[in-house]
Amino acid sequence: MESLDGIEAYFAFMNGKEEILYTITHERETRIISKALTQELRQNGYEVYSYR
């Protein structure tokens, strides 16, 4: 993730009332909370790593 015009920007994405992922711009990370999204990304060939 890159900051926007030098300003750190943090985003969270929701599916209804469930948070499914969020970004930590200063760490250049996107963290996926949703197990279903993690599984779908892996099935489509994306590498998803656990941060814990």
N, CA, C and O atoms as a GROMACS GRO file, in nm:
protein
  208
    1MET      N    1   0.083  -0.117   0.000
    1MET     CA    2   0.000   0.000   0.000
    1MET      C    3   0.088   0.124   0.000
    1MET      O    4   0.192   0.127   0.066
    2GLU      N    5   0.049   0.220  -0.070
    2GLU     CA    6   0.119   0.348  -0.072
    2GLU      C    7   0.029   0.453  -0.006
    2GLU      O    8  -0.094   0.444  -0.013
    3SER      N    9   0.090   0.551   0.056
    3SER     CA   10   0.010   0.659   0.112
    3SER      C   11  -0.037   0.752   0.000
    3SER      O   12   0.025   0.759  -0.106
    4LEU      N   13  -0.146   0.821   0.026
    4LEU     CA   14  -0.204   0.910  -0.074
    4LEU      C   15  -0.153   1.051  -0.050
    4LEU      O   16  -0.183   1.112   0.053
    5ASP      N   17  -0.076   1.104  -0.144
    5ASP     CA   18  -0.021   1.239  -0.132
    5ASP      C   19   0.051   1.260   0.000
    5ASP      O   20   0.042   1.368   0.060
    6GLY      N   21   0.121   1.158   0.047
    6GLY     CA   22   0.196   1.170   0.171
    6GLY      C   23   0.112   1.156   0.297
    6GLY      O   24   0.165   1.168   0.408
    7ILE      N   25  -0.017   1.131   0.283
    7ILE     CA   26  -0.106   1.114   0.397
    7ILE      C   27  -0.135   0.965   0.413
    7ILE      O   28  -0.176   0.900   0.317
    8GLU      N   29  -0.113   0.912   0.533
    8GLU     CA   30  -0.144   0.772   0.554
    8GLU      C   31  -0.295   0.754   0.550
    8GLU      O   32  -0.369   0.830   0.613
    9ALA      N   33  -0.339   0.654   0.477
    9ALA     CA   34  -0.482   0.628   0.464
    9ALA      C   35  -0.510   0.485   0.509
    9ALA      O   36  -0.441   0.392   0.468
   10TYR      N   37  -0.610   0.470   0.591
   10TYR     CA   38  -0.648   0.338   0.641
   10TYR      C   39  -0.790   0.310   0.594
   10TYR      O   40  -0.878   0.395   0.602
   11PHE      N   41  -0.810   0.189   0.545
   11PHE     CA   42  -0.940   0.151   0.492
   11PHE      C   43  -0.986   0.022   0.557
   11PHE      O   44  -0.905  -0.066   0.585
   12ALA      N   45  -1.115   0.011   0.581
   12ALA     CA   46  -1.176  -0.113   0.626
   12ALA      C   47  -1.288  -0.144   0.527
   12ALA      O   48  -1.360  -0.054   0.484
   13PHE      N   49  -1.302  -0.269   0.492
   13PHE     CA   50  -1.405  -0.312   0.398
   13PHE      C   51  -1.502  -0.402   0.471
   13PHE      O   52  -1.463  -0.492   0.546
   14MET      N   53  -1.630  -0.376   0.449
   14MET     CA   54  -1.737  -0.444   0.519
   14MET      C   55  -1.820  -0.526   0.421
   14MET      O   56  -1.831  -0.493   0.303
   15ASN      N   57  -1.878  -0.634   0.473
   15ASN     CA   58  -1.979  -0.712   0.403
   15ASN      C   59  -2.099  -0.713   0.496
   15ASN      O   60  -2.107  -0.795   0.588
   16GLY      N   61  -2.191  -0.623   0.471
   16GLY     CA   62  -2.300  -0.602   0.566
   16GLY      C   63  -2.242  -0.539   0.692
   16GLY      O   64  -2.183  -0.431   0.686
   17LYS      N   65  -2.259  -0.605   0.805
   17LYS     CA   66  -2.204  -0.554   0.931
   17LYS      C   67  -2.073  -0.622   0.969
   17LYS      O   68  -2.015  -0.593   1.074
   18GLU      N   69  -2.026  -0.712   0.883
   18GLU     CA   70  -1.902  -0.786   0.910
   18GLU      C   71  -1.782  -0.718   0.843
   18GLU      O   72  -1.783  -0.695   0.722
   19GLU      N   73  -1.681  -0.688   0.922
   19GLU     CA   74  -1.556  -0.636   0.865
   19GLU      C   75  -1.482  -0.754   0.803
   19GLU      O   76  -1.461  -0.856   0.869
   20ILE      N   77  -1.442  -0.742   0.675
   20ILE     CA   78  -1.376  -0.854   0.609
   20ILE      C   79  -1.227  -0.831   0.588
   20ILE      O   80  -1.150  -0.928   0.582
   21LEU      N   81  -1.185  -0.704   0.577
   21LEU     CA   82  -1.042  -0.676   0.569
   21LEU      C   83  -1.017  -0.530   0.602
   21LEU      O   84  -1.108  -0.446   0.595
   22TYR      N   85  -0.892  -0.501   0.637
   22TYR     CA   86  -0.852  -0.363   0.664
   22TYR      C   87  -0.707  -0.345   0.625
   22TYR      O   88  -0.632  -0.442   0.612
   23THR      N   89  -0.668  -0.221   0.607
   23THR     CA   90  -0.530  -0.190   0.568
   23THR      C   91  -0.457  -0.119   0.682
   23THR      O   92  -0.518  -0.050   0.763
   24ILE      N   93  -0.326  -0.138   0.685
   24ILE     CA   94  -0.236  -0.064   0.774
   24ILE      C   95  -0.131  -0.004   0.681
   24ILE      O   96  -0.030  -0.066   0.650
   25THR      N   97  -0.157   0.118   0.638
   25THR     CA   98  -0.077   0.179   0.533
   25THR      C   99   0.070   0.192   0.571
   25THR      O  100   0.157   0.159   0.491
   26HIS      N  101   0.098   0.239   0.692
   26HIS     CA  102   0.238   0.261   0.728
   26HIS      C  103   0.317   0.130   0.736
   26HIS      O  104   0.440   0.133   0.731
   27GLU      N  105   0.249   0.016   0.747
   27GLU     CA  106   0.314  -0.115   0.744
   27GLU      C  107   0.308  -0.179   0.606
   27GLU      O  108   0.366  -0.284   0.582
   28ARG      N  109   0.235  -0.112   0.514
   28ARG     CA  110   0.212  -0.166   0.379
   28ARG      C  111   0.151  -0.306   0.384
   28ARG      O  112   0.195  -0.397   0.315
   29GLU      N  113   0.047  -0.319   0.466
   29GLU     CA  114  -0.020  -0.447   0.486
   29GLU      C  115  -0.170  -0.434   0.463
   29GLU      O  116  -0.229  -0.328   0.485
   30THR      N  117  -0.228  -0.542   0.418
   30THR     CA  118  -0.372  -0.560   0.416
   30THR      C  119  -0.400  -0.685   0.496
   30THR      O  120  -0.343  -0.791   0.468
   31ARG      N  121  -0.487  -0.674   0.595
   31ARG     CA  122  -0.519  -0.789   0.679
   31ARG      C  123  -0.661  -0.834   0.653
   31ARG      O  124  -0.756  -0.756   0.659
   32ILE      N  125  -0.673  -0.962   0.623
   32ILE     CA  126  -0.803  -1.021   0.591
   32ILE      C  127  -0.855  -1.090   0.716
   32ILE      O  128  -0.787  -1.174   0.774
   33ILE      N  129  -0.976  -1.054   0.755
   33ILE     CA  130  -1.037  -1.111   0.874
   33ILE      C  131  -1.129  -1.227   0.836
   33ILE      O  132  -1.140  -1.324   0.911
   34SER      N  133  -1.193  -1.218   0.724
   34SER     CA  134  -1.292  -1.316   0.680
   34SER      C  135  -1.226  -1.446   0.635
   34SER      O  136  -1.144  -1.448   0.543
   35LYS      N  137  -1.263  -1.555   0.700
   35LYS     CA  138  -1.212  -1.686   0.659
   35LYS      C  139  -1.261  -1.723   0.520
   35LYS      O  140  -1.188  -1.785   0.443
   36ALA      N  141  -1.386  -1.685   0.488
   36ALA     CA  142  -1.440  -1.715   0.356
   36ALA      C  143  -1.363  -1.642   0.247
   36ALA      O  144  -1.334  -1.700   0.142
   37LEU      N  145  -1.329  -1.516   0.269
   37LEU     CA  146  -1.251  -1.439   0.171
   37LEU      C  147  -1.111  -1.498   0.157
   37LEU      O  148  -1.060  -1.510   0.046
   38THR      N  149  -1.050  -1.534   0.268
   38THR     CA  150  -0.917  -1.597   0.264
   38THR      C  151  -0.921  -1.722   0.178
   38THR      O  152  -0.834  -1.742   0.093
   39GLN      N  153  -1.020  -1.807   0.201
   39GLN     CA  154  -1.033  -1.932   0.126
   39GLN      C  155  -1.055  -1.904  -0.023
   39GLN      O  156  -0.994  -1.969  -0.108
   40GLU      N  157  -1.141  -1.808  -0.054
   40GLU     CA  158  -1.168  -1.775  -0.195
   40GLU      C  159  -1.044  -1.723  -0.265
   40GLU      O  160  -1.017  -1.760  -0.380
   41LEU      N  161  -0.968  -1.636  -0.198
   41LEU     CA  162  -0.845  -1.584  -0.258
   41LEU      C  163  -0.745  -1.696  -0.284
   41LEU      O  164  -0.683  -1.702  -0.391
   42ARG      N  165  -0.729  -1.786  -0.188
   42ARG     CA  166  -0.636  -1.898  -0.206
   42ARG      C  167  -0.680  -1.989  -0.320
   42ARG      O  168  -0.597  -2.037  -0.397
   43GLN      N  169  -0.810  -2.013  -0.332
   43GLN     CA  170  -0.863  -2.098  -0.440
   43GLN      C  171  -0.839  -2.035  -0.577
   43GLN      O  172  -0.831  -2.105  -0.678
   44ASN      N  173  -0.827  -1.904  -0.580
   44ASN     CA  174  -0.804  -1.834  -0.706
   44ASN      C  175  -0.657  -1.802  -0.729
   44ASN      O  176  -0.624  -1.719  -0.814
   45GLY      N  177  -0.568  -1.867  -0.653
   45GLY     CA  178  -0.426  -1.858  -0.680
   45GLY      C  179  -0.350  -1.748  -0.607
   45GLY      O  180  -0.231  -1.728  -0.634
   46TYR      N  181  -0.416  -1.677  -0.516
   46TYR     CA  182  -0.346  -1.572  -0.441
   46TYR      C  183  -0.276  -1.631  -0.319
   46TYR      O  184  -0.326  -1.727  -0.259
   47GLU      N  185  -0.163  -1.575  -0.285
   47GLU     CA  186  -0.092  -1.617  -0.164
   47GLU      C  187  -0.143  -1.532  -0.048
   47GLU      O  188  -0.136  -1.409  -0.052
   48VAL      N  189  -0.193  -1.599   0.054
   48VAL     CA  190  -0.244  -1.531   0.172
   48VAL      C  191  -0.169  -1.586   0.290
   48VAL      O  192  -0.167  -1.707   0.313
   49TYR      N  193  -0.105  -1.496   0.367
   49TYR     CA  194  -0.022  -1.536   0.480
   49TYR      C  195  -0.090  -1.499   0.611
   49TYR      O  196  -0.160  -1.399   0.621
   50SER      N  197  -0.067  -1.581   0.710
   50SER     CA  198  -0.117  -1.552   0.844
   50SER      C  199  -0.017  -1.461   0.913
   50SER      O  200   0.104  -1.483   0.904
   51TYR      N  201  -0.065  -1.360   0.981
   51TYR     CA  202   0.025  -1.268   1.052
   51TYR      C  203   0.036  -1.304   1.199
   51TYR      O  204   0.111  -1.239   1.272
   52ARG      N  205  -0.035  -1.402   1.244
   52ARG     CA  206  -0.031  -1.442   1.386
   52ARG      C  207   0.061  -1.558   1.407
   52ARG      O  208   0.076  -1.605   1.520
   0.00000   0.00000   0.00000
